[in-house]
Amino acid sequence: MVDVVKKISDITPKWMTSALRQADVIQTEVLSVDIEPIAEGVGLMAELGRLTLGYAEKNKAPRSMIAKCAIQNENIQVARLLDFYNREVNFYNHIGNTCPLKVPDSYFAAVNQDSYDCILLLEDLGDVYLKDQLVGASEDEAFHAVANIARMHAKWWDKVSSRESNWMYDFMSSEESLRLKELVYLPGLEPTIEKFEPFFDEEMKQVCRKVGERYPEFWSERLTPINTFIHGDYRQDNMSYAEDSPDPVVMDWQISGKGKGIFDIAYFMCQSLNSNLRSEIEKQVLEMYVAKLQEYGVPGYGFDQCWHDYKLIILGCLIYPITVCGTLDTANERGKALGESMLERNLMAIRDLGCQRELL
């Protein structure tokens, strides 16, 4: 077995040779590894680097890869608590190559269960570009993103309770919602209100507190009982685009698992779109989502149920900005700005949709 490196700088030619041989990617030897740190100041849960490789013999293995390691700051405590690294490694090792979305190829993925260090070696997508979540997705990007994730939801709709799916993290169960409430939402709530006080009026403070008191209702209990496989962090920062395609390559599967498909939609809409655009197109987007599910063979999930679930899970989505703003290290300026944007947009969606009425 290959040891899991702690950080990108620990990657050596000898280690790369062992990892790629174990994964049956190469038979030859890696002679050199040049490491270029990338996405510094962007990621909250991982360290990323581009590896340029030199081999002893000519072969078809990639000359460059993206390495992804566990973050080495206090954020790793949240990652361990919610098992982020096993979730992503399991995705790539179990279904990454059959996922209907465009995803990077995986060459090696492993977690050290004792230290909770993690390493993924992923396809270098080359000439692609990222969109800025702080700017927000366009209308066209929103419709494409939701249409694409509908295909994935349909593939595993009501099919994630079999023995073959035991590896999937049960993300939105009643038990998990209680854990999230006690270990993540409530510890982060008051620090978020204190540190980001200008974003809250008195009504929104009370809404967030009541959601915390009754969190399982808005994460599992009052939603459709049917589960599928969800991305869990489906937002603009986790998508990259080729110049000639409106369909993104979807990255960062650390929060994937069993859950309600509507969560991916609501989370994307209320935290990756400018609030004005979200309000303008959200019913059209949900109508399209339901139509796509039906087109891909999902019966019995109509618009009324979808709209009901959407308004509830907008309240459940609060756990993300509260986690980022209240418990994670946002020492870099963009991390702080991202937390502010997620919080502001989520609170605005609650106001626009009248989600606070669900608390009566």
C-alpha positions as CSV (number, residue, x, y, z in Angstrom):
1,M,0.0,0.0,0.0
2,V,1.1,3.5,-0.8
3,D,1.4,6.0,2.1
4,V,-0.8,9.0,1.9
5,V,1.2,12.2,1.7
6,K,0.3,15.0,4.1
7,K,0.8,18.0,1.7
8,I,1.6,18.7,-1.9
9,S,5.3,19.5,-1.2
10,D,5.7,15.9,0.1
11,I,5.1,14.4,-3.4
12,T,8.3,12.9,-4.8
13,P,9.1,11.0,-7.9
14,K,9.4,7.8,-5.8
15,W,6.0,8.4,-4.3
16,M,4.4,9.1,-7.6
17,T,5.9,6.0,-9.1
18,S,4.4,3.9,-6.3
19,A,1.0,5.6,-6.5
20,L,0.6,5.4,-10.3
21,R,1.9,1.8,-10.4
22,Q,-0.6,0.8,-7.7
23,A,-3.4,2.4,-9.7
24,D,-2.1,0.6,-12.9
25,V,-1.6,3.9,-14.6
26,I,2.1,3.3,-15.4
27,Q,4.6,0.5,-15.6
28,T,7.6,2.7,-15.9
29,E,9.2,5.1,-13.3
30,V,8.6,8.7,-12.6
31,L,11.9,10.5,-12.7
32,S,10.8,14.1,-11.9
33,V,7.9,16.0,-10.4
34,D,7.7,19.8,-10.8
35,I,5.1,21.2,-8.4
36,E,3.1,24.5,-9.0
37,P,0.7,25.6,-6.2
38,I,-2.6,26.6,-7.7
39,A,-5.9,28.2,-6.4
40,E,-4.1,29.6,-3.4
41,G,-6.5,31.7,-1.3
42,V,-9.5,30.0,-2.9
43,G,-10.1,26.6,-1.3
44,L,-11.4,26.2,2.2
45,M,-10.9,22.5,2.5
46,A,-8.0,21.4,0.3
47,E,-4.5,22.3,-0.9
48,L,-4.1,22.1,-4.7
49,G,-1.1,21.8,-7.0
50,R,-0.3,21.1,-10.6
51,L,2.3,18.3,-11.1
52,T,4.4,18.2,-14.3
53,L,5.9,14.7,-14.6
54,G,8.9,13.2,-16.3
55,Y,9.0,9.5,-17.0
56,A,11.9,7.0,-17.5
57,E,10.2,5.7,-20.7
58,K,7.7,6.9,-23.2
59,N,4.1,6.0,-22.3
60,K,0.5,7.2,-22.6
61,A,0.3,8.4,-19.0
62,P,-0.6,12.1,-18.5
63,R,2.4,14.5,-18.4
64,S,0.5,16.7,-15.9
65,M,-2.0,16.1,-13.1
66,I,-3.7,18.0,-10.4
67,A,-2.9,16.9,-6.9
68,K,-5.4,17.6,-4.1
69,C,-4.4,17.1,-0.4
70,A,-6.2,17.7,2.9
71,I,-6.1,21.2,4.2
72,Q,-3.6,21.7,7.0
73,N,-5.4,24.2,9.2
74,E,-8.3,24.2,11.7
75,N,-10.8,23.6,8.9
76,I,-9.7,19.9,8.9
77,Q,-11.8,19.5,12.0
78,V,-15.0,20.1,10.1
79,A,-13.7,17.9,7.2
80,R,-13.1,15.0,9.7
81,L,-16.4,15.6,11.5
82,L,-18.4,15.3,8.2
83,D,-16.0,12.9,6.6
84,F,-15.4,15.1,3.5
85,Y,-12.3,13.3,2.3
86,N,-13.7,9.8,2.3
87,R,-16.8,11.1,0.5
88,E,-14.7,12.5,-2.4
89,V,-12.4,9.5,-2.6
90,N,-15.3,7.1,-2.6
91,F,-17.0,9.0,-5.3
92,Y,-14.0,8.8,-7.6
93,N,-13.2,5.2,-6.7
94,H,-16.8,3.9,-7.0
95,I,-18.8,5.9,-9.6
96,G,-16.7,8.8,-10.9
97,N,-16.3,7.0,-14.3
98,T,-20.0,6.4,-14.7
99,C,-21.3,9.8,-13.5
100,P,-23.4,11.5,-16.2
101,L,-21.8,14.8,-15.4
102,K,-18.4,15.8,-16.8
103,V,-15.9,15.1,-14.1
104,P,-12.1,15.0,-14.0
105,D,-10.5,11.5,-14.5
106,S,-9.0,10.1,-11.3
107,Y,-5.6,8.4,-11.3
108,F,-5.2,7.8,-7.6
109,A,-7.4,8.5,-4.5
110,A,-6.8,7.5,-0.9
111,V,-7.3,8.5,2.7
112,N,-5.2,7.6,5.7
113,Q,-8.0,6.7,8.2
114,D,-5.7,7.3,11.2
115,S,-4.3,10.7,10.4
116,Y,-7.1,11.7,8.0
117,D,-4.6,12.9,5.4
118,C,-5.9,12.6,1.9
119,I,-4.5,12.7,-1.7
120,L,-6.2,12.7,-5.0
121,L,-4.4,12.7,-8.4
122,L,-6.8,14.1,-10.9
123,E,-6.9,15.0,-14.6
124,D,-5.4,18.3,-15.5
125,L,-8.2,19.9,-17.5
126,G,-5.8,22.2,-19.3
127,D,-7.4,25.1,-21.1
128,V,-10.5,25.7,-19.1
129,Y,-11.6,28.7,-17.0
130,L,-13.5,29.1,-13.8
131,K,-16.4,31.4,-13.3
132,D,-16.5,33.7,-10.2
133,Q,-19.2,32.7,-7.8
134,L,-19.0,36.2,-6.3
135,V,-20.1,37.6,-9.7
136,G,-22.7,34.9,-10.0
137,A,-23.8,32.5,-12.6
138,S,-25.6,33.8,-15.7
139,E,-29.1,32.7,-16.7
140,D,-27.8,30.4,-19.4
141,E,-25.3,28.8,-17.0
142,A,-28.0,28.3,-14.4
143,F,-30.3,26.4,-16.8
144,H,-27.4,24.3,-18.0
145,A,-26.2,23.5,-14.5
146,V,-29.6,22.4,-13.3
147,A,-30.3,20.4,-16.5
148,N,-27.0,18.6,-16.1
149,I,-27.5,17.7,-12.4
150,A,-31.1,16.5,-13.2
151,R,-29.5,13.8,-15.3
152,M,-27.3,12.6,-12.4
153,H,-30.2,12.7,-9.9
154,A,-32.4,10.7,-12.3
155,K,-29.7,8.0,-12.7
156,W,-29.7,7.2,-9.0
157,W,-33.3,8.3,-8.1
158,D,-34.6,6.0,-5.4
159,K,-31.7,3.6,-6.1
160,V,-29.3,4.4,-3.3
161,S,-30.6,2.1,-0.6
162,S,-29.0,-1.1,-2.0
163,R,-26.0,-3.0,-0.6
164,E,-24.0,-1.7,-3.6
165,S,-24.6,1.9,-2.3
166,N,-23.5,1.3,1.3
167,W,-20.4,3.4,0.7
168,M,-22.5,6.5,0.0
169,Y,-22.5,8.9,3.0
170,D,-26.1,9.2,4.2
171,F,-26.1,13.0,4.0
172,M,-29.7,14.0,4.7
173,S,-31.1,11.4,7.1
174,S,-32.9,12.4,10.3
175,E,-29.9,11.2,12.3
176,E,-27.5,13.3,10.2
177,S,-29.7,16.3,10.5
178,L,-29.5,16.1,14.3
179,R,-25.7,15.8,14.1
180,L,-25.5,18.8,11.8
181,K,-27.7,20.8,14.1
182,E,-25.7,20.1,17.3
183,L,-22.2,19.9,15.9
184,V,-22.2,22.4,13.1
185,Y,-25.2,24.7,12.8
186,L,-25.7,25.7,16.5
187,P,-21.9,26.2,17.2
188,G,-21.6,28.5,14.2
189,L,-24.8,30.4,14.5
190,E,-24.1,33.1,17.1
191,P,-20.5,33.7,15.9
192,T,-22.0,34.3,12.4
193,I,-24.6,36.7,13.7
194,E,-21.9,38.5,15.8
195,K,-19.2,38.7,13.1
196,F,-21.6,39.5,10.2
197,E,-24.2,41.5,12.1
198,P,-24.9,44.0,9.3
199,F,-26.4,41.2,7.2
200,F,-29.1,40.5,9.8
201,D,-32.2,42.4,10.8
202,E,-34.0,41.2,13.9
203,E,-36.4,39.0,11.9
204,M,-33.6,37.2,10.2
205,K,-31.8,36.6,13.5
206,Q,-34.9,35.0,14.8
207,V,-35.4,33.0,11.6
208,C,-31.9,31.5,11.8
209,R,-32.3,30.7,15.5
210,K,-35.6,29.0,14.9
211,V,-34.2,27.0,12.0
212,G,-31.5,25.8,14.3
213,E,-34.0,24.7,17.0
214,R,-36.0,22.8,14.4
215,Y,-33.2,21.9,11.9
216,P,-34.3,18.3,11.1
217,E,-37.6,19.6,9.6
218,F,-35.8,21.6,6.9
219,W,-33.0,19.0,6.2
220,S,-35.0,15.8,6.0
221,E,-38.3,15.3,7.8
222,R,-40.7,17.5,5.8
223,L,-39.1,16.8,2.4
224,T,-39.9,14.1,-0.1
225,P,-38.7,10.8,1.3
226,I,-37.0,9.7,-1.9
227,N,-33.2,10.0,-2.0
228,T,-30.7,10.0,-4.9
229,F,-27.0,10.7,-5.2
230,I,-26.2,14.4,-4.7
231,H,-23.1,16.5,-5.2
232,G,-23.7,18.4,-2.0
233,D,-21.6,21.5,-2.9
234,Y,-23.0,22.3,-6.3
235,R,-22.0,25.9,-6.9
236,Q,-20.2,28.1,-9.4
237,D,-16.8,27.9,-7.8
238,N,-16.8,24.1,-8.3
239,M,-17.4,24.2,-12.1
240,S,-14.9,24.8,-14.9
241,Y,-15.8,25.6,-18.5
242,A,-14.2,25.0,-21.9
243,E,-14.4,27.8,-24.3
244,D,-16.7,25.9,-26.7
245,S,-19.1,24.3,-24.2
246,P,-21.8,25.7,-21.9
247,D,-21.7,22.5,-19.8
248,P,-19.2,22.6,-17.0
249,V,-16.8,20.1,-15.6
250,V,-17.9,19.5,-12.0
251,M,-15.3,19.2,-9.3
252,D,-15.1,19.0,-5.5
253,W,-17.1,16.0,-4.5
254,Q,-16.2,16.2,-0.8
255,I,-19.9,16.7,0.3
256,S,-21.4,14.1,-2.0
257,G,-23.7,11.3,-0.8
258,K,-27.3,10.2,-0.4
259,G,-29.8,13.0,-0.2
260,K,-32.7,15.0,-1.7
261,G,-32.0,16.1,-5.3
262,I,-33.7,19.4,-4.6
263,F,-30.9,20.4,-2.3
264,D,-28.4,20.6,-5.1
265,I,-30.8,22.9,-7.0
266,A,-31.7,25.1,-4.1
267,Y,-28.1,25.5,-3.0
268,F,-27.0,26.4,-6.5
269,M,-29.8,28.9,-6.9
270,C,-29.6,30.7,-3.6
271,Q,-25.8,30.9,-3.3
272,S,-24.4,31.0,-6.9
273,L,-26.8,33.4,-8.5
274,N,-27.3,37.1,-8.0
275,S,-30.5,37.5,-6.0
276,N,-32.3,39.5,-8.6
277,L,-31.7,36.8,-11.3
278,R,-32.5,34.0,-8.9
279,S,-35.9,35.6,-8.1
280,E,-36.6,36.2,-11.8
281,I,-35.9,32.7,-13.1
282,E,-36.3,30.2,-10.2
283,K,-39.8,29.0,-11.0
284,Q,-38.8,28.4,-14.6
285,V,-35.7,26.6,-13.5
286,L,-37.7,24.3,-11.2
287,E,-40.2,23.6,-13.9
288,M,-37.3,22.6,-16.2
289,Y,-35.8,20.4,-13.5
290,V,-39.0,18.5,-13.0
291,A,-39.4,18.1,-16.8
292,K,-35.9,16.8,-17.1
293,L,-36.4,14.2,-14.3
294,Q,-39.5,13.0,-16.1
295,E,-37.7,12.9,-19.4
296,Y,-35.0,10.7,-17.8
297,G,-37.6,8.3,-16.3
298,V,-38.4,9.6,-12.8
299,P,-42.1,9.3,-12.1
300,G,-44.2,11.0,-9.5
301,Y,-42.2,14.1,-8.6
302,G,-44.3,17.0,-9.8
303,F,-43.8,20.8,-9.6
304,D,-45.9,21.3,-6.5
305,Q,-43.9,18.9,-4.5
306,C,-40.7,20.3,-5.9
307,W,-41.7,23.9,-5.0
308,H,-42.7,22.8,-1.5
309,D,-39.3,21.1,-1.0
310,Y,-37.4,24.0,-2.5
311,K,-38.8,26.5,0.0
312,L,-38.0,24.2,2.9
313,I,-34.5,23.4,1.8
314,I,-33.7,27.1,1.3
315,L,-33.9,27.2,5.1
316,G,-31.7,24.1,5.4
317,C,-29.1,25.6,3.1
318,L,-28.3,28.1,5.8
319,I,-26.0,25.6,7.3
320,Y,-23.4,26.3,4.6
321,P,-22.9,30.1,5.1
322,I,-23.2,29.6,8.8
323,T,-20.4,26.9,8.7
324,V,-18.2,29.1,6.5
325,C,-18.9,32.4,8.4
326,G,-19.1,30.9,11.9
327,T,-16.6,28.1,12.2
328,L,-14.1,28.0,9.3
329,D,-10.8,29.8,8.9
330,T,-11.5,32.4,6.3
331,A,-8.2,34.1,6.7
332,N,-7.9,34.8,3.0
333,E,-9.9,37.8,1.7
334,R,-11.7,35.7,-0.9
335,G,-12.8,33.2,1.7
336,K,-14.3,35.9,3.7
337,A,-16.0,37.5,0.7
338,L,-17.4,34.1,-0.3
339,G,-18.9,33.6,3.1
340,E,-20.5,37.0,3.0
341,S,-21.9,36.4,-0.5
342,M,-23.4,33.0,0.5
343,L,-25.0,34.4,3.6
344,E,-26.4,37.5,1.9
345,R,-27.9,35.6,-1.0
346,N,-29.3,32.9,1.2
347,L,-31.0,35.4,3.5
348,M,-32.4,37.3,0.6
349,A,-33.9,34.1,-0.9
350,I,-35.6,33.4,2.5
351,R,-37.1,36.9,2.4
352,D,-38.1,36.8,-1.3
353,L,-39.8,33.4,-1.0
354,G,-41.4,34.0,2.4
355,C,-39.7,30.9,3.8
356,Q,-40.0,32.3,7.3
357,R,-43.7,31.3,7.1
358,E,-42.6,27.7,7.2
359,L,-41.6,28.4,10.9
360,L,-45.1,29.3,12.0
